[in-house]
Amino acid sequence: MKIGIIGAGFAGLAAADDLRQAGNEVVVFEAAAAVGGLAAGFRAQSWSAEIEKHYHHIFTTDTAVRKWLADLGLHQALEFRRVRTATLQEGGIRSLDSVMSLLRYQPLSWLGRWRMGLGLALLKFWPWGVQLDRFSAAAWIKPVMGAEVWQKIWRPLFVGKFGRFAEKINLAWFWARIVARSAELGYYQGGFGELARLIAAKLVTRGVKFHLKTPVESLNFDQTSFEVVTRLGREKFDQILVAAESGVAQKLLAPLVKTSAQKSWLAQTKKLQGLGAKTLVLELDRPFFRDATYWLNINESGWPFLAVVEQTQLTGRQKYAGHTIVYVAKYGETSGVRGQAWFGRTATDLLTEYTPYLKQLAPDFETHLINSWVFDAKFAQPLVFTNHRLLVPQIATPWPKVFWASMQQVYPWDRGINFAVAIGRTAAQAMLQE
Ligand SMILES: Cc1cc2nc3c(=O)[nH]c(=O)nc-3n(C[C@H](O)[C@H](O)[C@H](O)COP(=O)(O)OP(=O)(O)OC[C@H]3O[C@@H](n4cnc5c(N)ncnc54)[C@H](O)[C@@H]3O)c2cc1C
């Protein structure tokens, strides 16, 4: 069979590997100039390696990607280490990444610390996560961990990440975040973009064909096969896998809607909502944090970003000319008046707005600033409200021979490289069984 894959993020790469290994002819079309999708990187001239455009790490629990890398013989450069996660609250930065640090966490009352610990333990050992999506996380946290814990710890994080949707996010998503988290975080030395390139190079030796800078413009269906239309012309395939978010799948499939099942697929997928991300990246000639913090959650109200991530605490500084790389993270809506105003902002705009806040964390950071960039991701985080399980789309679509694998089918787990690999491999199995 000849199979066309649209998208060379980790889902598309994983599917390509399995489909090729099963003896199919596989062609991957990628709109960008490089493989890796949202985990792709960039590189300043003085660096010897790339770093991701958006902060990335994996957990020790990310077994799908770890197993796949081991199978590919690419696991040696995946390194795990313990890093410091802290919280800015009431003007102070305090560790909040272990039972001991929670018990010492002064902004919470003693009762609050115990209730938060017990609530987290309850979630950690709860086996049936999907069923929890009947409740919103807020509606569960408030009575179980207490109003104080919601107000001081979780509400600022939910508002920082989900904005006006904070109170609507379901408990299954929160459960998955707690269950998947590990104390040690993993990074692929050289970057996840480099990892994607190494994987693609392996797949090329196995016979997979890649077309970069080749967005699929449209699909045509002629009863027996699909035709993919790109700048290179038209190419026929027996099966198609769309390995990108719902906007891409909708754009390609909407013109082919004929049956009522296809109409209802389109209507259902339009209900899937998400947020974009806008990440400011700073290069400094010395560490941003004085206390080796990797990840700082901002639990103060009114701050314009939700976290500051000193990525070189995880990656080391050696490959980046000895410099420090810091991400300043923010999610938000990308459409509507509110969204357009925010999403259109430049690195200079963001730096101007963020500087007074960043100075509260590192007063002289500006004198050590070498470079800054801003990177956008239009679809970065699915929004999952109560009963979201009823909306999760199938991998098989109502178009015969067309399949779809994206972060919107990863549920209740939060999107990530690991689950992109898992959904890509699941999609490949579904295609092979057809
Ligand atoms: C701010 C941020 C932080 C993150 N942090 C982490 C983290 O710490 N750990 C973690 O594991 N994950 C993290 N993620 C998530 C992770 O990057 C994604 O879940 C994962 O990379 C998704 O892979 P994918 O293959 O499903 O989709 P994508 O990476 O979105 O890949 C889809 C690909 O399809 C291509 N494409 C789109 N349209 C077309 C077309 N018409 N024709 C051809 N190609 C097309 C795109 O260019 C893209 O390369 C983060 C994401 C963001 C935005």
The ligand as a MOL file (V3000), in Angstrom:
LIG
                    3D

  0  0  0     0  0            999 V3000
M  V30 BEGIN CTAB
M  V30 COUNTS 53 58 0 0 0
M  V30 BEGIN ATOM
M  V30 1 C 4.5570 25.9740 24.8190 0
M  V30 2 C 4.6200 24.4850 24.6700 0
M  V30 3 C 5.2850 23.7330 25.6230 0
M  V30 4 C 5.3190 22.3410 25.5250 0
M  V30 5 N 6.0010 21.6360 26.4680 0
M  V30 6 C 6.0880 20.2990 26.3440 0
M  V30 7 C 6.8820 19.5470 27.2510 0
M  V30 8 O 7.5170 20.0790 28.1650 0
M  V30 9 N 6.9270 18.1940 27.0900 0
M  V30 10 C 6.2510 17.5600 26.0800 0
M  V30 11 O 6.3510 16.3320 25.9650 0
M  V30 12 N 5.4940 18.2560 25.2130 0
M  V30 13 C 5.3900 19.5940 25.3220 0
M  V30 14 N 4.6460 20.3020 24.4240 0
M  V30 15 C 3.7450 19.5820 23.5080 0
M  V30 16 C 4.4410 18.8770 22.3780 0
M  V30 17 O 5.2940 19.7500 21.6780 0
M  V30 18 C 3.3470 18.3630 21.4360 0
M  V30 19 O 2.3630 17.6750 22.1580 0
M  V30 20 C 3.8700 17.4130 20.3860 0
M  V30 21 O 5.0560 17.8930 19.8140 0
M  V30 22 C 2.7750 17.2440 19.3320 0
M  V30 23 O 3.2360 16.4660 18.2710 0
M  V30 24 P 2.2760 16.1660 17.0460 0
M  V30 25 O 3.0640 15.3860 16.0850 0
M  V30 26 O 1.0060 15.5810 17.5460 0
M  V30 27 O 1.8500 17.5820 16.4510 0
M  V30 28 P 2.7220 18.7940 15.9320 0
M  V30 29 O 3.9970 18.8670 16.6500 0
M  V30 30 O 1.8100 19.9590 15.9700 0
M  V30 31 O 3.0350 18.3970 14.4130 0
M  V30 32 C 2.1570 18.6320 13.3640 0
M  V30 33 C 2.9840 18.9010 12.1260 0
M  V30 34 O 2.1090 19.0220 11.0050 0
M  V30 35 C 2.6160 20.0290 10.1590 0
M  V30 36 N 1.5310 20.5030 9.2880 0
M  V30 37 C 0.4510 21.2390 9.6340 0
M  V30 38 N -0.3170 21.4710 8.5530 0
M  V30 39 C 0.2730 20.8480 7.5140 0
M  V30 40 C -0.0560 20.7090 6.1270 0
M  V30 41 N -1.1650 21.2530 5.5940 0
M  V30 42 N 0.7790 20.0080 5.3440 0
M  V30 43 C 1.9080 19.4400 5.8510 0
M  V30 44 N 2.2610 19.5500 7.1470 0
M  V30 45 C 1.4500 20.2330 7.9730 0
M  V30 46 C 3.1300 21.0750 11.1300 0
M  V30 47 O 4.0610 21.9380 10.5010 0
M  V30 48 C 3.7660 20.2010 12.2050 0
M  V30 49 O 5.1260 19.9480 11.9450 0
M  V30 50 C 4.6460 21.6940 24.4620 0
M  V30 51 C 4.0110 22.4500 23.4810 0
M  V30 52 C 4.0030 23.8340 23.5740 0
M  V30 53 C 3.3330 24.6260 22.5070 0
M  V30 END ATOM
M  V30 BEGIN BOND
M  V30 1 1 1 2
M  V30 2 1 2 3
M  V30 3 2 2 52
M  V30 4 2 3 4
M  V30 5 1 4 5
M  V30 6 1 4 50
M  V30 7 2 5 6
M  V30 8 1 6 7
M  V30 9 1 6 13
M  V30 10 2 7 8
M  V30 11 1 7 9
M  V30 12 1 9 10
M  V30 13 2 10 11
M  V30 14 1 10 12
M  V30 15 2 12 13
M  V30 16 1 13 14
M  V30 17 1 14 15
M  V30 18 1 14 50
M  V30 19 1 15 16
M  V30 20 1 16 17
M  V30 21 1 16 18
M  V30 22 1 18 19
M  V30 23 1 18 20
M  V30 24 1 20 21
M  V30 25 1 20 22
M  V30 26 1 22 23
M  V30 27 1 23 24
M  V30 28 2 24 25
M  V30 29 1 24 26
M  V30 30 1 24 27
M  V30 31 1 27 28
M  V30 32 2 28 29
M  V30 33 1 28 30
M  V30 34 1 28 31
M  V30 35 1 31 32
M  V30 36 1 32 33
M  V30 37 1 33 34
M  V30 38 1 33 48
M  V30 39 1 34 35
M  V30 40 1 35 36
M  V30 41 1 35 46
M  V30 42 1 36 37
M  V30 43 1 36 45
M  V30 44 2 37 38
M  V30 45 1 38 39
M  V30 46 1 39 40
M  V30 47 2 39 45
M  V30 48 1 40 41
M  V30 49 2 40 42
M  V30 50 1 42 43
M  V30 51 2 43 44
M  V30 52 1 44 45
M  V30 53 1 46 47
M  V30 54 1 46 48
M  V30 55 1 48 49
M  V30 56 2 50 51
M  V30 57 1 51 52
M  V30 58 1 52 53
M  V30 END BOND
M  V30 END CTAB
M  END
